[in-house]
C-alpha cells in the first residue's frame, strides 16, 4: 500500500537524536472514506503484527503488505472506502500513515 506519513517529526527526531522512537509491535489497519474513518455496521480496525512477513517490502514511500488483510463482514452498508490508514491503537488516535486504495 502506498502511504503518506503523518508522524515524520517523530522519525526526524530519532534520526537527529532527540527522541528514541520505537515502532509499534502491532499496526491497526483501518479504512477511510474522504479522510474520515468508517464506523458502525460491524466495522473494526484489523490488528497486523509489525514484522517482515506481514510487511516484507518497505522502500522509500512504499509499504506492501505480504498477507491479505481481511476486515470483518459488514452488517449493513459501509461508505465506499477510498483510503487505508495505519494506527497504533485499535480505536481512537490519529492515523500514522495513509494511502489511497
N, C-alpha and C positions, 0 to 999 in steps of 0.2 A: 504494500500500500504506500503510495507516495504520501509524505507527511510534511507538515509545517510545524515548527517548534514554537510554543508559547512560553517556554522556560529557558530560553537562550541565556538569560542572565545568570541562572544557576550554573550552567555549563561554563560560561565565561569566567565566573568566579572561581570555579575549580581549576580551570586552566591557568589562572593567574594567582592561585594560591590563597585566596582569602576565605574560601568555603570548601569543605570536603563533601562534595555531592556524591551520594551513593544511589545508583539506580534502584528502582523498586524490584523486589523479588517477583512480584506479580503485576501485570498490567491488566486493567479492566477496559475491555473494548466496548465502546458504545456507538450507537447510530444517531445521526442528527439530520434534521431537515431545516434548511435555511439558517443554519447556525444554532438551532435550538435542539437539545437532546429529545428524542422520542420519550413518551411516558405512557403509562396505563396499558390496559388490554394485554397484560402478561409480559410487557417489555421489561428487560433487565440487562444490565451490562454483563459481559461474559469475561470471567477470570481466565487469563492465559499466563502461565509461568514464563518469566523472562529468561529464556535460555536459547542456545543456538539451534535446538530442534524446532522450536516454535517460531523463531526469528533468525533463520540461517543467513540471510543476506542483508547486511547493513552497509550501505555505501553513502557517499555524500548525497544528502537529501532524499534517500530512498530506503525504505524498510519493506521487505517482502515476507509475509507470513509463510511458514513452512508446513502448516497444518490448517485444515479447514476450521474456521471459527463459526460455530453454529449457535444462533440465537434461539431462545425459547419460542414455541409456537404462539402466535398472536391469538388472543381470544376474541378480538374484534379488529377492524381495520386500523393499522397504524398509518401515520403520514408516510409519504414516499421518502425514504432515506436518500440523501444525496451526498452524505459525508460520513466518514468514520472518524472516531476520536479515541485517543488513549488517555486513560485516567489512572491515578494511583490509588483510588478507593472504589468500592463497589457502588457508592452513591455519593452525590454531592461533589463539591470541588470544581476546579477548572480543568478543562482538557489540557494535557501537556503537549499533545500532538494532534493534528487534524489532517485529513486528506480527503479529496473528492473521490466519490465512488464512480 
